[in-house]
Amino acid sequence: MTEKSINHKELLTFSNLTNLEWQFVDLEPQDEENENGKIVKVYDKTNSLLTPESFARKDARGKIEKYQYMENVDVKRGEKVMKEDKKEGLFKMRQKAGIAMEYLEKWQGSY
């Protein structure tokens, strides 16, 4: 496994430790061989766990309807996500997730 990837059990543990709205995150696992030669599911996009853009409600066609942690962005009016929106979204995510998100950010070196 790559250093920045997490396995399914780790993702499940992290999501259970936070109060973030995981049903809106679209993460696709990949098969990877672990140190014992066993094929396991891993998530290489762990940086996606740290971005408020990843927590987006989508319609049946996959088009974003609303960002869960960036309430000021009106997607229906075509507004773009600005730097300030991302900052506000991260603040709200940290409030909800608590120590679990801080741990993940430090583990990834992006804090």
C-alpha positions as CSV (number, residue, x, y, z in Angstrom):
1,M,0.0,0.0,0.0
2,T,1.2,3.5,-0.7
3,E,2.0,5.8,2.3
4,K,-1.0,8.1,1.6
5,S,-3.6,5.3,1.1
6,I,-5.9,3.9,3.7
7,N,-7.7,0.6,3.7
8,H,-11.4,0.0,4.0
9,K,-11.3,-0.7,7.7
10,E,-9.3,2.5,8.4
11,L,-11.8,4.6,6.3
12,L,-14.7,3.0,8.2
13,T,-13.1,3.7,11.5
14,F,-12.3,7.3,10.6
15,S,-15.8,7.9,9.3
16,N,-17.3,6.5,12.5
17,L,-15.1,8.8,14.6
18,T,-16.4,11.9,12.9
19,N,-19.8,13.4,12.5
20,L,-19.2,14.4,8.9
21,E,-21.8,13.6,6.3
22,W,-20.1,10.7,4.5
23,Q,-23.0,9.7,2.4
24,F,-22.1,12.7,0.1
25,V,-18.5,11.6,-0.5
26,D,-17.7,9.8,-3.7
27,L,-14.6,7.6,-3.0
28,E,-13.8,4.7,-5.2
29,P,-11.6,2.0,-3.7
30,Q,-8.8,0.2,-5.7
31,D,-7.5,-3.3,-5.2
32,E,-3.9,-3.4,-3.9
33,E,-1.7,-6.1,-2.6
34,N,-0.7,-5.8,1.0
35,E,2.6,-7.0,2.6
36,N,1.2,-10.5,3.0
37,G,0.3,-10.8,-0.7
38,K,-3.4,-10.5,0.0
39,I,-5.6,-8.2,-2.2
40,V,-7.2,-5.4,-0.1
41,K,-9.4,-2.4,-1.0
42,V,-7.5,0.9,-0.5
43,Y,-8.5,4.5,-1.0
44,D,-5.7,6.5,-2.6
45,K,-7.6,9.7,-2.6
46,T,-7.3,10.3,1.2
47,N,-6.8,14.0,0.4
48,S,-10.4,14.0,-0.6
49,L,-11.3,13.4,3.0
50,L,-10.0,16.8,3.8
51,T,-11.7,19.0,1.2
52,P,-15.1,20.5,1.7
53,E,-15.7,20.1,-2.1
54,S,-15.8,16.3,-1.6
55,F,-18.9,16.6,0.6
56,A,-21.3,17.4,-2.1
57,R,-24.9,16.4,-2.6
58,K,-25.5,15.2,-6.2
59,D,-28.6,14.6,-8.2
60,A,-29.4,11.4,-10.1
61,R,-27.2,12.5,-13.1
62,G,-24.2,13.2,-10.8
63,K,-24.5,17.0,-11.0
64,I,-23.7,18.8,-7.7
65,E,-26.8,20.3,-6.1
66,K,-25.3,21.6,-2.8
67,Y,-22.1,21.5,-0.8
68,Q,-22.7,20.3,2.7
69,Y,-20.0,22.5,4.3
70,M,-20.0,25.5,2.0
71,E,-23.5,26.9,2.4
72,N,-22.6,30.2,0.9
73,V,-22.0,28.7,-2.5
74,D,-25.2,28.7,-4.6
75,V,-24.6,26.0,-7.1
76,K,-28.0,26.5,-8.7
77,R,-27.0,30.0,-9.7
78,G,-23.7,28.8,-11.1
79,E,-21.5,30.2,-8.3
80,K,-17.9,29.0,-8.2
81,V,-16.1,27.8,-5.1
82,M,-13.8,30.5,-3.9
83,K,-10.8,30.3,-1.5
84,E,-12.9,31.9,1.3
85,D,-15.6,29.2,0.8
86,K,-13.1,26.4,1.1
87,K,-11.7,28.0,4.3
88,E,-15.2,28.3,5.8
89,G,-15.9,24.7,4.7
90,L,-12.8,23.4,6.4
91,F,-13.6,25.3,9.5
92,K,-17.1,23.7,9.7
93,M,-15.7,20.3,8.9
94,R,-13.1,20.6,11.8
95,Q,-15.9,21.7,14.1
96,K,-17.9,18.6,13.4
97,A,-15.1,16.1,13.1
98,G,-13.1,17.2,16.1
99,I,-9.8,15.4,16.9
100,A,-10.2,12.7,14.2
101,M,-9.8,15.3,11.4
102,E,-6.9,16.9,13.2
103,Y,-5.2,13.5,13.4
104,L,-5.7,12.8,9.7
105,E,-4.4,16.2,8.7
106,K,-1.3,15.8,10.8
107,W,-0.8,12.2,9.5
108,Q,-0.9,13.5,5.9
109,G,1.3,16.5,6.7
110,S,-1.3,19.0,5.4
111,Y,-2.1,20.8,8.6
